[in-house]
């Protein structure tokens, strides 16, 4: 719920409030349920990319691909929400760093 509200804030123009809420919510979720955190992390990364927070989106993707992920690197590469990250060479490096489970 907290992450959904934060995402709505970020997408409605309250970017700073939304980003603060998303990061706090993700941190809290990671402490309670790491697996659930990995399931919602792609949405957090998408939101960060949508609102132009490139560094945060890349960091979120890096953390996501360091553990279990419901998406393959190719799915993330083709995800339209990450289109703004494709020009950054770090995006491809992060995708290539993913290890098979």
N, CA, C and O atoms as CSV, one atom per row, in Angstrom:
chain,resi,resn,atom,element,x,y,z
A,1,UNK,N,N,0.818,-1.188,0.000
A,1,UNK,CA,C,0.000,0.000,0.000
A,1,UNK,C,C,0.870,1.264,0.000
A,1,UNK,O,O,0.647,2.196,-0.772
A,2,UNK,N,N,1.866,1.261,0.890
A,2,UNK,CA,C,2.754,2.424,1.000
A,2,UNK,C,C,3.482,2.684,-0.325
A,2,UNK,O,O,3.617,3.830,-0.753
A,3,UNK,N,N,3.941,1.627,-0.954
A,3,UNK,CA,C,4.645,1.787,-2.229
A,3,UNK,C,C,3.703,2.290,-3.316
A,3,UNK,O,O,4.107,3.092,-4.157
A,4,UNK,N,N,2.471,1.837,-3.309
A,4,UNK,CA,C,1.496,2.302,-4.297
A,4,UNK,C,C,1.204,3.780,-4.157
A,4,UNK,O,O,1.107,4.495,-5.154
A,5,UNK,N,N,1.063,4.241,-2.926
A,5,UNK,CA,C,0.825,5.664,-2.679
A,5,UNK,C,C,2.034,6.475,-3.134
A,5,UNK,O,O,1.886,7.520,-3.768
A,6,UNK,N,N,3.221,5.992,-2.809
A,6,UNK,CA,C,4.447,6.690,-3.200
A,6,UNK,C,C,4.571,6.748,-4.725
A,6,UNK,O,O,4.991,7.765,-5.277
A,7,UNK,N,N,4.209,5.671,-5.395
A,7,UNK,CA,C,4.268,5.660,-6.865
A,7,UNK,C,C,3.287,6.665,-7.444
A,7,UNK,O,O,3.617,7.381,-8.389
A,8,UNK,N,N,2.096,6.723,-6.891
A,8,UNK,CA,C,1.093,7.682,-7.348
A,8,UNK,C,C,1.587,9.111,-7.132
A,8,UNK,O,O,1.395,9.967,-7.995
A,9,UNK,N,N,2.215,9.374,-5.998
A,9,UNK,CA,C,2.765,10.704,-5.752
A,9,UNK,C,C,3.812,11.063,-6.796
A,9,UNK,O,O,3.775,12.149,-7.374
A,10,UNK,N,N,4.742,10.149,-7.034
A,10,UNK,CA,C,5.821,10.414,-7.987
A,10,UNK,C,C,5.273,10.670,-9.386
A,10,UNK,O,O,5.716,11.596,-10.066
A,11,UNK,N,N,4.324,9.864,-9.814
A,11,UNK,CA,C,3.773,9.994,-11.169
A,11,UNK,C,C,2.862,11.205,-11.321
A,11,UNK,O,O,2.616,11.662,-12.437
A,12,UNK,N,N,2.358,11.729,-10.196
A,12,UNK,CA,C,1.473,12.896,-10.279
A,12,UNK,C,C,2.234,14.206,-10.145
A,12,UNK,O,O,1.628,15.278,-10.132
A,13,UNK,N,N,3.550,14.130,-10.045
A,13,UNK,CA,C,4.350,15.338,-9.986
A,13,UNK,C,C,4.999,15.599,-8.640
A,13,UNK,O,O,5.852,16.481,-8.531
A,14,UNK,N,N,4.622,14.865,-7.629
A,14,UNK,CA,C,5.242,15.002,-6.317
A,14,UNK,C,C,6.428,14.038,-6.236
A,14,UNK,O,O,6.450,13.112,-5.425
A,15,UNK,N,N,7.406,14.285,-7.100
A,15,UNK,CA,C,8.512,13.343,-7.293
A,15,UNK,C,C,9.325,13.134,-6.024
A,15,UNK,O,O,9.600,11.993,-5.651
A,16,UNK,N,N,9.710,14.206,-5.360
A,16,UNK,CA,C,10.548,14.052,-4.161
A,16,UNK,C,C,9.829,13.264,-3.069
A,16,UNK,O,O,10.411,12.370,-2.455
A,17,UNK,N,N,8.560,13.602,-2.830
A,17,UNK,CA,C,7.794,12.888,-1.817
A,17,UNK,C,C,7.639,11.421,-2.203
A,17,UNK,O,O,7.788,10.526,-1.371
A,18,UNK,N,N,7.336,11.192,-3.483
A,18,UNK,CA,C,7.164,9.829,-3.969
A,18,UNK,C,C,8.433,9.005,-3.873
A,18,UNK,O,O,8.392,7.846,-3.458
A,19,UNK,N,N,9.560,9.589,-4.251
A,19,UNK,CA,C,10.826,8.867,-4.191
A,19,UNK,C,C,11.192,8.552,-2.741
A,19,UNK,O,O,11.666,7.458,-2.435
A,20,UNK,N,N,10.969,9.517,-1.861
A,20,UNK,CA,C,11.260,9.268,-0.446
A,20,UNK,C,C,10.396,8.119,0.078
A,20,UNK,O,O,10.888,7.227,0.769
A,21,UNK,N,N,9.109,8.150,-0.256
A,21,UNK,CA,C,8.196,7.095,0.177
A,21,UNK,C,C,8.541,5.745,-0.414
A,21,UNK,O,O,8.448,4.726,0.270
A,22,UNK,N,N,8.942,5.725,-1.687
A,22,UNK,CA,C,9.297,4.459,-2.336
A,22,UNK,C,C,10.542,3.857,-1.708
A,22,UNK,O,O,10.583,2.659,-1.431
A,23,UNK,N,N,11.544,4.672,-1.485
A,23,UNK,CA,C,12.777,4.154,-0.907
A,23,UNK,C,C,12.555,3.665,0.525
A,23,UNK,O,O,13.091,2.629,0.917
A,24,UNK,N,N,11.774,4.401,1.300
A,24,UNK,CA,C,11.478,3.979,2.672
A,24,UNK,C,C,10.638,2.706,2.663
A,24,UNK,O,O,10.878,1.790,3.450
A,25,UNK,N,N,9.661,2.654,1.776
A,25,UNK,CA,C,8.797,1.473,1.696
A,25,UNK,C,C,9.563,0.241,1.249
A,25,UNK,O,O,9.349,-0.850,1.777
A,26,UNK,N,N,10.451,0.404,0.285
A,26,UNK,CA,C,11.249,-0.722,-0.198
A,26,UNK,C,C,12.207,-1.215,0.890
A,26,UNK,O,O,12.396,-2.420,1.057
A,27,UNK,N,N,12.801,-0.290,1.619
A,27,UNK,CA,C,13.705,-0.670,2.709
A,27,UNK,C,C,12.950,-1.433,3.792
A,27,UNK,O,O,13.428,-2.452,4.290
A,28,UNK,N,N,11.779,-0.939,4.149
A,28,UNK,CA,C,10.959,-1.614,5.153
A,28,UNK,C,C,10.539,-3.002,4.677
A,28,UNK,O,O,10.574,-3.964,5.444
A,29,UNK,N,N,10.145,-3.099,3.422
A,29,UNK,CA,C,9.728,-4.380,2.867
A,29,UNK,C,C,10.896,-5.367,2.831
A,29,UNK,O,O,10.717,-6.552,3.109
A,30,UNK,N,N,12.077,-4.886,2.493
A,30,UNK,CA,C,13.261,-5.753,2.438
A,30,UNK,C,C,13.575,-6.343,3.817
A,30,UNK,O,O,14.065,-7.468,3.915
A,31,UNK,N,N,13.298,-5.597,4.859
A,31,UNK,CA,C,13.544,-6.098,6.212
A,31,UNK,C,C,12.500,-7.135,6.624
A,31,UNK,O,O,12.801,-8.061,7.377
A,32,UNK,N,N,11.286,-6.976,6.132
A,32,UNK,CA,C,10.198,-7.889,6.504
A,32,UNK,C,C,10.131,-9.124,5.633
A,32,UNK,O,O,9.937,-10.231,6.134
A,33,UNK,N,N,10.290,-8.943,4.323
A,33,UNK,CA,C,10.076,-10.050,3.383
A,33,UNK,C,C,10.899,-9.796,2.118
A,33,UNK,O,O,10.440,-9.139,1.182
A,34,UNK,N,N,12.103,-10.320,2.111
A,34,UNK,CA,C,13.031,-10.060,0.997
A,34,UNK,C,C,12.487,-10.573,-0.342
A,34,UNK,O,O,12.701,-9.938,-1.374
A,35,UNK,N,N,11.796,-11.699,-0.336
A,35,UNK,CA,C,11.267,-12.236,-1.589
A,35,UNK,C,C,10.193,-11.328,-2.162
A,35,UNK,O,O,10.180,-11.071,-3.366
A,36,UNK,N,N,9.299,-10.840,-1.324
A,36,UNK,CA,C,8.275,-9.913,-1.786
A,36,UNK,C,C,8.918,-8.624,-2.293
A,36,UNK,O,O,8.436,-8.005,-3.241
A,37,UNK,N,N,9.994,-8.240,-1.657
A,37,UNK,CA,C,10.732,-7.056,-2.094
A,37,UNK,C,C,11.219,-7.234,-3.533
A,37,UNK,O,O,11.117,-6.312,-4.343
A,38,UNK,N,N,11.747,-8.416,-3.851
A,38,UNK,CA,C,12.208,-8.671,-5.215
A,38,UNK,C,C,11.055,-8.646,-6.217
A,38,UNK,O,O,11.256,-8.331,-7.390
A,39,UNK,N,N,9.856,-8.975,-5.759
A,39,UNK,CA,C,8.706,-8.974,-6.664
A,39,UNK,C,C,8.220,-7.569,-6.985
A,39,UNK,O,O,7.730,-7.326,-8.088
A,40,UNK,N,N,8.346,-6.636,-6.042
A,40,UNK,CA,C,7.874,-5.274,-6.286
A,40,UNK,C,C,8.981,-4.345,-6.791
A,40,UNK,O,O,8.701,-3.259,-7.297
A,41,UNK,N,N,10.210,-4.767,-6.654
A,41,UNK,CA,C,11.334,-3.922,-7.057
A,41,UNK,C,C,11.294,-3.500,-8.537
A,41,UNK,O,O,11.667,-2.368,-8.843
A,42,UNK,N,N,10.858,-4.361,-9.458
A,42,UNK,CA,C,10.774,-3.889,-10.848
A,42,UNK,C,C,9.830,-2.698,-11.008
A,42,UNK,O,O,10.099,-1.803,-11.808
A,43,UNK,N,N,8.736,-2.680,-10.259
A,43,UNK,CA,C,7.802,-1.549,-10.335
A,43,UNK,C,C,8.434,-0.281,-9.777
A,43,UNK,O,O,8.206,0.813,-10.293
A,44,UNK,N,N,9.214,-0.430,-8.743
A,44,UNK,CA,C,9.928,0.723,-8.180
A,44,UNK,C,C,10.929,1.253,-9.203
A,44,UNK,O,O,11.007,2.462,-9.425
A,45,UNK,N,N,11.685,0.367,-9.821
A,45,UNK,CA,C,12.664,0.782,-10.840
A,45,UNK,C,C,11.960,1.442,-12.023
A,45,UNK,O,O,12.441,2.449,-12.545
A,46,UNK,N,N,10.832,0.889,-12.448
A,46,UNK,CA,C,10.069,1.490,-13.551
A,46,UNK,C,C,9.634,2.907,-13.198
A,46,UNK,O,O,9.769,3.829,-14.002
A,47,UNK,N,N,9.114,3.066,-11.995
A,47,UNK,CA,C,8.653,4.389,-11.574
A,47,UNK,C,C,9.812,5.376,-11.551
A,47,UNK,O,O,9.665,6.516,-11.991
A,48,UNK,N,N,10.945,4.953,-11.051
A,48,UNK,CA,C,12.112,5.831,-11.011
A,48,UNK,C,C,12.532,6.236,-12.420
A,48,UNK,O,O,12.898,7.387,-12.656
A,49,UNK,N,N,12.478,5.297,-13.346
A,49,UNK,CA,C,12.828,5.604,-14.739
A,49,UNK,C,C,11.810,6.561,-15.353
A,49,UNK,O,O,12.182,7.489,-16.072
A,50,UNK,N,N,10.533,6.338,-15.073
A,50,UNK,CA,C,9.471,7.174,-15.633
A,50,UNK,C,C,9.617,8.629,-15.215
A,50,UNK,O,O,9.427,9.536,-16.025
A,51,UNK,N,N,9.954,8.849,-13.948
A,51,UNK,CA,C,10.033,10.228,-13.447
A,51,UNK,C,C,11.421,10.845,-13.639
A,51,UNK,O,O,11.691,11.939,-13.145
A,52,UNK,N,N,12.297,10.142,-14.356
A,52,UNK,CA,C,13.598,10.701,-14.701
A,52,UNK,C,C,14.667,10.541,-13.641
A,52,UNK,O,O,15.671,11.252,-13.679
A,53,UNK,N,N,14.489,9.643,-12.707
A,53,UNK,CA,C,15.496,9.405,-11.669
A,53,UNK,C,C,16.395,8.259,-12.104
A,53,UNK,O,O,16.345,7.160,-11.550
A,54,UNK,N,N,17.214,8.538,-13.103
A,54,UNK,CA,C,18.064,7.542,-13.761
A,54,UNK,C,C,18.980,6.814,-12.783
A,54,UNK,O,O,19.046,5.585,-12.810
A,55,UNK,N,N,19.678,7.533,-11.932
A,55,UNK,CA,C,20.641,6.913,-11.011
A,55,UNK,C,C,19.938,5.941,-10.070
A,55,UNK,O,O,20.414,4.830,-9.838
A,56,UNK,N,N,18.802,6.373,-9.532
A,56,UNK,CA,C,18.052,5.520,-8.618
A,56,UNK,C,C,17.493,4.296,-9.334
A,56,UNK,O,O,17.482,3.196,-8.781
A,57,UNK,N,N,17.030,4.491,-10.566
A,57,UNK,CA,C,16.495,3.362,-11.347
A,57,UNK,C,C,17.586,2.335,-11.631
A,57,UNK,O,O,17.355,1.132,-11.512
A,58,UNK,N,N,18.761,2.803,-12.002
A,58,UNK,CA,C,19.869,1.883,-12.273
A,58,UNK,C,C,20.296,1.155,-10.999
A,58,UNK,O,O,20.571,-0.044,-11.034
A,59,UNK,N,N,20.354,1.863,-9.886
A,59,UNK,CA,C,20.727,1.232,-8.619
A,59,UNK,C,C,19.692,0.178,-8.225
A,59,UNK,O,O,20.047,-0.889,-7.725
A,60,UNK,N,N,18.435,0.476,-8.448
A,60,UNK,CA,C,17.370,-0.471,-8.124
A,60,UNK,C,C,17.477,-1.718,-9.008
A,60,UNK,O,O,17.318,-2.839,-8.525
A,61,UNK,N,N,17.744,-1.521,-10.290
A,61,UNK,CA,C,17.914,-2.662,-11.198
A,61,UNK,C,C,19.132,-3.492,-10.812
A,61,UNK,O,O,19.092,-4.721,-10.863
A,62,UNK,N,N,20.198,-2.830,-10.432
A,62,UNK,CA,C,21.416,-3.540,-10.018
A,62,UNK,C,C,21.113,-4.425,-8.815
A,62,UNK,O,O,21.519,-5.586,-8.775
A,63,UNK,N,N,20.407,-3.881,-7.843
A,63,UNK,CA,C,20.046,-4.649,-6.652
A,63,UNK,C,C,19.085,-5.778,-7.017
A,63,UNK,O,O,19.211,-6.893,-6.511
A,64,UNK,N,N,18.146,-5.492,-7.877
A,64,UNK,CA,C,17.170,-6.501,-8.299
A,64,UNK,C,C,17.855,-7.697,-8.943
A,64,UNK,O,O,17.544,-8.840,-8.609
A,65,UNK,N,N,18.776,-7.453,-9.853
A,65,UNK,CA,C,19.430,-8.534,-10.587
A,65,UNK,C,C,20.519,-9.233,-9.781
A,65,UNK,O,O,21.105,-10.215,-10.238
A,66,UNK,N,N,20.787,-8.725,-8.588
A,66,UNK,CA,C,21.743,-9.392,-7.717
A,66,UNK,C,C,21.110,-10.572,-6.981
A,66,UNK,O,O,21.813,-11.385,-6.381
A,67,UNK,N,N,19.790,-10.660,-7.029
A,67,UNK,CA,C,19.073,-11.742,-6.354
A,67,UNK,C,C,18.073,-12.380,-7.291
A,67,UNK,O,O,18.165,-12.211,-8.507
A,68,UNK,N,N,17.121,-13.108,-6.743
A,68,UNK,CA,C,16.099,-13.737,-7.589
A,68,UNK,C,C,15.260,-12.669,-8.283
A,68,UNK,O,O,14.895,-11.661,-7.677
A,69,UNK,N,N,14.967,-12.896,-9.526
A,69,UNK,CA,C,14.218,-11.909,-10.306
A,69,UNK,C,C,13.180,-12.618,-11.156
A,69,UNK,O,O,13.463,-13.648,-11.768
A,70,UNK,N,N,11.984,-12.065,-11.190
A,70,UNK,CA,C,10.896,-12.658,-11.975
A,70,UNK,C,C,11.020,-12.334,-13.459
A,70,UNK,O,O,10.255,-12.852,-14.272
A,71,UNK,N,N,11.978,-11.482,-13.818
A,71,UNK,CA,C,12.153,-11.058,-15.207
A,71,UNK,C,C,13.541,-11.431,-15.702
A,71,UNK,O,O,14.514,-11.390,-14.950
A,72,UNK,N,N,13.620,-11.790,-16.958
A,72,UNK,CA,C,14.924,-12.053,-17.564
A,72,UNK,C,C,15.532,-10.722,-18.006
A,72,UNK,O,O,14.812,-9.736,-18.162
A,73,UNK,N,N,16.838,-10.685,-18.207
A,73,UNK,CA,C,17.449,-9.462,-18.719
A,73,UNK,C,C,16.817,-9.009,-20.039
A,73,UNK,O,O,16.657,-7.809,-20.264
A,74,UNK,N,N,16.457,-9.952,-20.910
A,74,UNK,CA,C,15.833,-9.558,-22.172
A,74,UNK,C,C,14.472,-8.912,-21.962
A,74,UNK,O,O,14.120,-7.968,-22.669
A,75,UNK,N,N,13.701,-9.411,-20.994
A,75,UNK,CA,C,12.413,-8.791,-20.698
A,75,UNK,C,C,12.602,-7.362,-20.186
A,75,UNK,O,O,11.853,-6.460,-20.561
A,76,UNK,N,N,13.598,-7.160,-19.335
A,76,UNK,CA,C,13.874,-5.821,-18.833
A,76,UNK,C,C,14.394,-4.921,-19.947
A,76,UNK,O,O,14.043,-3.742,-20.012
A,77,UNK,N,N,15.218,-5.467,-20.814
A,77,UNK,CA,C,15.763,-4.706,-21.936
A,77,UNK,C,C,14.645,-4.211,-22.856
A,77,UNK,O,O,14.712,-3.095,-23.373
A,78,UNK,N,N,13.624,-5.036,-23.057
A,78,UNK,CA,C,12.525,-4.685,-23.959
A,78,UNK,C,C,11.379,-3.955,-23.261
A,78,UNK,O,O,10.406,-3.574,-23.911
A,79,UNK,N,N,11.482,-3.761,-21.973
A,79,UNK,CA,C,10.426,-3.094,-21.214
A,79,UNK,C,C,10.363,-1.612,-21.625
A,79,UNK,O,O,11.362,-0.904,-21.500
A,80,UNK,N,N,9.223,-1.140,-22.104
A,80,UNK,CA,C,9.136,0.250,-22.567
A,80,UNK,C,C,9.367,1.277,-21.456
A,80,UNK,O,O,9.752,2.412,-21.739
A,81,UNK,N,N,9.142,0.899,-20.217
A,81,UNK,CA,C,9.378,1.837,-19.121
A,81,UNK,C,C,10.863,2.151,-18.949
A,81,UNK,O,O,11.221,3.191,-18.397
A,82,UNK,N,N,11.716,1.262,-19.415
A,82,UNK,CA,C,13.150,1.479,-19.294
A,82,UNK,C,C,13.774,2.055,-20.570
A,82,UNK,O,O,14.999,2.086,-20.695
A,83,UNK,N,N,12.964,2.502,-21.498
A,83,UNK,CA,C,13.475,3.049,-22.764
A,83,UNK,C,C,14.444,4.206,-22.526
A,83,UNK,O,O,15.429,4.351,-23.250
A,84,UNK,N,N,14.171,5.017,-21.527
A,84,UNK,CA,C,15.045,6.163,-21.261
A,84,UNK,C,C,16.412,5.749,-20.719
A,84,UNK,O,O,17.342,6.556,-20.708
A,85,UNK,N,N,16.541,4.508,-20.275
A,85,UNK,CA,C,17.815,4.027,-19.731
A,85,UNK,C,C,18.685,3.339,-20.779
A,85,UNK,O,O,19.875,3.119,-20.553
A,86,UNK,N,N,18.104,3.004,-21.908
A,86,UNK,CA,C,18.830,2.230,-22.916
A,86,UNK,C,C,20.067,2.937,-23.447
A,86,UNK,O,O,21.025,2.277,-23.850
A,87,UNK,N,N,20.066,4.261,-23.455
A,87,UNK,CA,C,21.229,4.990,-23.971
A,87,UNK,C,C,22.386,5.016,-22.975
A,87,UNK,O,O,23.499,5.407,-23.327
A,88,UNK,N,N,22.132,4.608,-21.753
A,88,UNK,CA,C,23.176,4.599,-20.726
A,88,UNK,C,C,23.879,3.243,-20.752
A,88,UNK,O,O,23.222,2.222,-20.548
A,89,UNK,N,N,25.184,3.197,-20.994
A,89,UNK,CA,C,25.898,1.908,-21.063
A,89,UNK,C,C,25.809,1.106,-19.770
A,89,UNK,O,O,25.953,-0.117,-19.797
A,90,UNK,N,N,25.577,1.765,-18.648
A,90,UNK,CA,C,25.453,1.047,-17.376
A,90,UNK,C,C,24.227,0.140,-17.366
A,90,UNK,O,O,24.236,-0.904,-16.714
A,91,UNK,N,N,23.175,0.526,-18.081
A,91,UNK,CA,C,21.961,-0.283,-18.156
A,91,UNK,C,C,22.292,-1.650,-18.735
A,91,UNK,O,O,21.901,-2.674,-18.173
A,92,UNK,N,N,22.995,-1.674,-19.832
A,92,UNK,CA,C,23.363,-2.943,-20.464
A,92,UNK,C,C,24.325,-3.735,-19.588
A,92,UNK,O,O,24.222,-4.958,-19.503
A,93,UNK,N,N,25.259,-3.049,-18.936
A,93,UNK,CA,C,26.185,-3.742,-18.027
A,93,UNK,C,C,25.427,-4.425,-16.891
A,93,UNK,O,O,25.745,-5.553,-16.514
A,94,UNK,N,N,24.426,-3.737,-16.349
A,94,UNK,CA,C,23.625,-4.317,-15.268
A,94,UNK,C,C,22.895,-5.554,-15.763
A,94,UNK,O,O,22.880,-6.579,-15.081
A,95,UNK,N,N,22.296,-5.469,-16.930
A,95,UNK,CA,C,21.564,-6.619,-17.482
A,95,UNK,C,C,22.494,-7.799,-17.731
A,95,UNK,O,O,22.122,-8.945,-17.480
A,96,UNK,N,N,23.694,-7.530,-18.220
A,96,UNK,CA,C,24.649,-8.590,-18.484
A,96,UNK,C,C,25.212,-9.215,-17.205
A,96,UNK,O,O,25.731,-10.331,-17.228
A,97,UNK,N,N,25.104,-8.488,-16.096
A,97,UNK,CA,C,25.631,-9.008,-14.832
A,97,UNK,C,C,24.710,-10.034,-14.181
A,97,UNK,O,O,25.112,-10.699,-13.226
A,98,UNK,N,N,23.494,-10.173,-14.671
A,98,UNK,CA,C,22.528,-11.099,-14.067
A,98,UNK,C,C,23.044,-12.526,-14.165
A,98,UNK,O,O,23.520,-12.970,-15.210
A,99,UNK,N,N,22.937,-13.222,-13.056
A,99,UNK,CA,C,23.371,-14.615,-12.988
A,99,UNK,C,C,22.142,-15.523,-13.017
A,99,UNK,O,O,21.135,-15.220,-12.377
A,100,UNK,N,N,22.216,-16.621,-13.748
A,100,UNK,CA,C,21.069,-17.567,-13.714
A,100,UNK,C,C,20.949,-18.190,-12.328
A,100,UNK,O,O,21.939,-18.401,-11.629
A,101,UNK,N,N,19.714,-18.476,-11.958
A,101,UNK,CA,C,19.501,-19.090,-10.640
A,101,UNK,C,C,19.882,-20.553,-10.663
A,101,UNK,O,O,19.771,-21.236,-9.645
